[in-house]
Amino acid sequence: MAVPKKKTSKSKRNQRHAVWKAKAATAAERALSIGKSVLTGRARGFVYPLDQEEDED
């Protein structure tokens, strides 16, 4: 027969929420940094397509 699980404490819930928020803040900071490096042309950690038009007539 199924047994109900114990209730999660407020401190455990708050700790899990704080970790989740910290991961989001870190990811946002990293994305902003990558965006800035792409705009300045100094990005070396990844490959991205350049917007160069090629005339093939």
OpenMM code with the backbone's topology and positions (N, CA, C; nanometers):
from openmm import Vec3, app, unit

residues = "MET ALA VAL PRO LYS LYS LYS THR SER LYS SER LYS ARG ASN GLN ARG HIS ALA VAL TRP LYS ALA LYS ALA ALA THR ALA ALA GLU ARG ALA LEU SER ILE GLY LYS SER VAL LEU THR GLY ARG ALA ARG GLY PHE VAL TYR PRO LEU ASP GLN GLU GLU ASP GLU ASP".split()
positions = [
    Vec3(0.0834, -0.1182, 0.0000),
    Vec3(0.0000, 0.0000, 0.0000),
    Vec3(0.0883, 0.1252, 0.0000),
    Vec3(0.0469, 0.2314, -0.0693),
    Vec3(0.1243, 0.3543, -0.0778),
    Vec3(0.1239, 0.4287, 0.0555),
    Vec3(0.2396, 0.4825, 0.0873),
    Vec3(0.2549, 0.5569, 0.2128),
    Vec3(0.2879, 0.7016, 0.1779),
    Vec3(0.2206, 0.7975, 0.2408),
    Vec3(0.2515, 0.9373, 0.2112),
    Vec3(0.3936, 0.9719, 0.2539),
    Vec3(0.4575, 1.0562, 0.1746),
    Vec3(0.5936, 1.0975, 0.2076),
    Vec3(0.5895, 1.2086, 0.3117),
    Vec3(0.7034, 1.2296, 0.3774),
    Vec3(0.7107, 1.3355, 0.4778),
    Vec3(0.7110, 1.4719, 0.4106),
    Vec3(0.6582, 1.5692, 0.4812),
    Vec3(0.6539, 1.7048, 0.4280),
    Vec3(0.7954, 1.7634, 0.4250),
    Vec3(0.8288, 1.8331, 0.3165),
    Vec3(0.9581, 1.8991, 0.3053),
    Vec3(0.9567, 2.0253, 0.3909),
    Vec3(1.0628, 2.0445, 0.4664),
    Vec3(1.0681, 2.1609, 0.5544),
    Vec3(1.0861, 2.2893, 0.4737),
    Vec3(1.0503, 2.4014, 0.5369),
    Vec3(1.0639, 2.5308, 0.4704),
    Vec3(1.2091, 2.5613, 0.4392),
    Vec3(1.2988, 2.5255, 0.5278),
    Vec3(1.4404, 2.5557, 0.5049),
    Vec3(1.4948, 2.4759, 0.3865),
    Vec3(1.4543, 2.3507, 0.3747),
    Vec3(1.4985, 2.2686, 0.2617),
    Vec3(1.4422, 2.3238, 0.1308),
    Vec3(1.3152, 2.3640, 0.1332),
    Vec3(1.2523, 2.4223, 0.0155),
    Vec3(1.3217, 2.5523, -0.0239),
    Vec3(1.3502, 2.6382, 0.0734),
    Vec3(1.4156, 2.7655, 0.0457),
    Vec3(1.5575, 2.7458, -0.0062),
    Vec3(1.6266, 2.6461, 0.0473),
    Vec3(1.7625, 2.6173, 0.0014),
    Vec3(1.7611, 2.5721, -0.1443),
    Vec3(1.6677, 2.4837, -0.1786),
    Vec3(1.6569, 2.4366, -0.3156),
    Vec3(1.6228, 2.5522, -0.4098),
    Vec3(1.5348, 2.6412, -0.3671),
    Vec3(1.4965, 2.7564, -0.4474),
    Vec3(1.6156, 2.8509, -0.4670),
    Vec3(1.6966, 2.8712, -0.3632),
    Vec3(1.8128, 2.9597, -0.3713),
    Vec3(1.9159, 2.9038, -0.4685),
    Vec3(1.9352, 2.7738, -0.4688),
    Vec3(2.0290, 2.7112, -0.5620),
    Vec3(1.9796, 2.7298, -0.7043),
    Vec3(1.8507, 2.7128, -0.7253),
    Vec3(1.7919, 2.7282, -0.8584),
    Vec3(1.8097, 2.8713, -0.9085),
    Vec3(1.7853, 2.9692, -0.8203),
    Vec3(1.8000, 3.1094, -0.8582),
    Vec3(1.9456, 3.1425, -0.8880),
    Vec3(2.0390, 3.0869, -0.8107),
    Vec3(2.1812, 3.1135, -0.8326),
    Vec3(2.2264, 3.0581, -0.9668),
    Vec3(2.1779, 2.9401, -1.0045),
    Vec3(2.2120, 2.8824, -1.1346),
    Vec3(2.1607, 2.9717, -1.2467),
    Vec3(2.0406, 3.0263, -1.2311),
    Vec3(1.9836, 3.1138, -1.3338),
    Vec3(2.0657, 3.2412, -1.3472),
    Vec3(2.1085, 3.2981, -1.2355),
    Vec3(2.1878, 3.4209, -1.2386),
    Vec3(2.3229, 3.3957, -1.3052),
    Vec3(2.3843, 3.2818, -1.2752),
    Vec3(2.5131, 3.2475, -1.3365),
    Vec3(2.4985, 3.2283, -1.4866),
    Vec3(2.3931, 3.1597, -1.5288),
    Vec3(2.3701, 3.1363, -1.6713),
    Vec3(2.3453, 3.2677, -1.7444),
    Vec3(2.2712, 3.3594, -1.6829),
    Vec3(2.2442, 3.4888, -1.7452),
    Vec3(2.3724, 3.5700, -1.7586),
    Vec3(2.4560, 3.5667, -1.6564),
    Vec3(2.5826, 3.6394, -1.6603),
    Vec3(2.6742, 3.5833, -1.7692),
    Vec3(2.6789, 3.4517, -1.7811),
    Vec3(2.7617, 3.3871, -1.8833),
    Vec3(2.7109, 3.4210, -2.0237),
    Vec3(2.5788, 3.4203, -2.0419),
    Vec3(2.5214, 3.4526, -2.1723),
    Vec3(2.5522, 3.5970, -2.2106),
    Vec3(2.5444, 3.6879, -2.1156),
    Vec3(2.5765, 3.8281, -2.1425),
    Vec3(2.7232, 3.8438, -2.1799),
    Vec3(2.8092, 3.7714, -2.1108),
    Vec3(2.9517, 3.7778, -2.1398),
    Vec3(2.9819, 3.7257, -2.2802),
    Vec3(2.9198, 3.6150, -2.3179),
    Vec3(2.9404, 3.5589, -2.4515),
    Vec3(2.8874, 3.6552, -2.5576),
    Vec3(2.7733, 3.7154, -2.5321),
    Vec3(2.7174, 3.8119, -2.6262),
    Vec3(2.8090, 3.9311, -2.6458),
    Vec3(2.8666, 3.9810, -2.5380),
    Vec3(2.9581, 4.0942, -2.5487),
    Vec3(3.0822, 4.0554, -2.6280),
    Vec3(3.1347, 3.9366, -2.6040),
    Vec3(3.2554, 3.8950, -2.6756),
    Vec3(3.2279, 3.8759, -2.8243),
    Vec3(3.1079, 3.8300, -2.8590),
    Vec3(3.0718, 3.8145, -2.9999),
    Vec3(3.0641, 3.9522, -3.0661),
    Vec3(3.0045, 4.0486, -2.9978),
    Vec3(2.9907, 4.1824, -3.0551),
    Vec3(3.1257, 4.2510, -3.0733),
    Vec3(3.2207, 4.2251, -2.9851),
    Vec3(3.3518, 4.2883, -2.9972),
    Vec3(3.4435, 4.2105, -3.0898),
    Vec3(3.4053, 4.0891, -3.1261),
    Vec3(3.4862, 4.0084, -3.2162),
    Vec3(3.5984, 3.9331, -3.1475),
    Vec3(3.5922, 3.9200, -3.0164),
    Vec3(3.6980, 3.8522, -2.9431),
    Vec3(3.6599, 3.7112, -2.8991),
    Vec3(3.5464, 3.6609, -2.9469),
    Vec3(3.4996, 3.5286, -2.9063),
    Vec3(3.5873, 3.4206, -2.9682),
    Vec3(3.6390, 3.3288, -2.8863),
    Vec3(3.7221, 3.2206, -2.9350),
    Vec3(3.6768, 3.0841, -2.8836),
    Vec3(3.5813, 3.0813, -2.7926),
    Vec3(3.5428, 2.9575, -2.7293),
    Vec3(3.4385, 2.8758, -2.8030),
    Vec3(3.3850, 2.9294, -2.9113),
    Vec3(3.2821, 2.8568, -2.9837),
    Vec3(3.2805, 2.9059, -3.1276),
    Vec3(3.2087, 2.8344, -3.2132),
    Vec3(3.2011, 2.8679, -3.3551),
    Vec3(3.0627, 2.9223, -3.3830),
    Vec3(3.0558, 3.0316, -3.4563),
    Vec3(2.9276, 3.0881, -3.4938),
    Vec3(2.9377, 3.1400, -3.6372),
    Vec3(2.8277, 3.1390, -3.7109),
    Vec3(2.8319, 3.1818, -3.8514),
    Vec3(2.8470, 3.3332, -3.8619),
    Vec3(2.9260, 3.3775, -3.9585),
    Vec3(2.9417, 3.5197, -3.9846),
    Vec3(2.8426, 3.5616, -4.0919),
    Vec3(2.7950, 3.6847, -4.0844),
    Vec3(2.6987, 3.7356, -4.1816),
    Vec3(2.7742, 3.8046, -4.2951),
    Vec3(2.8340, 3.7267, -4.3797),
    Vec3(2.9050, 3.7798, -4.4961),
    Vec3(2.8327, 3.7363, -4.6220),
    Vec3(2.8026, 3.8335, -4.7051),
    Vec3(2.7322, 3.8006, -4.8291),
    Vec3(2.8337, 3.7573, -4.9352),
    Vec3(2.8010, 3.6496, -5.0030),
    Vec3(2.8860, 3.6003, -5.1101),
    Vec3(2.8112, 3.6163, -5.2419),
    Vec3(2.8772, 3.6813, -5.3372),
    Vec3(2.8152, 3.6991, -5.4691),
    Vec3(2.8506, 3.5798, -5.5560),
    Vec3(2.7512, 3.4995, -5.5887),
    Vec3(2.7724, 3.3796, -5.6705),
    Vec3(2.6912, 3.3913, -5.7998),
    Vec3(2.7290, 3.4839, -5.8862),
    Vec3(2.6594, 3.5005, -6.0133),
    Vec3(2.7406, 3.4448, -6.1277),
] * unit.nanometer
topology = app.Topology()
chain = topology.addChain("A")
for resn in residues:
    res = topology.addResidue(resn, chain)
    for name in ("N", "CA", "C"):
        topology.addAtom(name, app.Element.getBySymbol(name[0]), res)
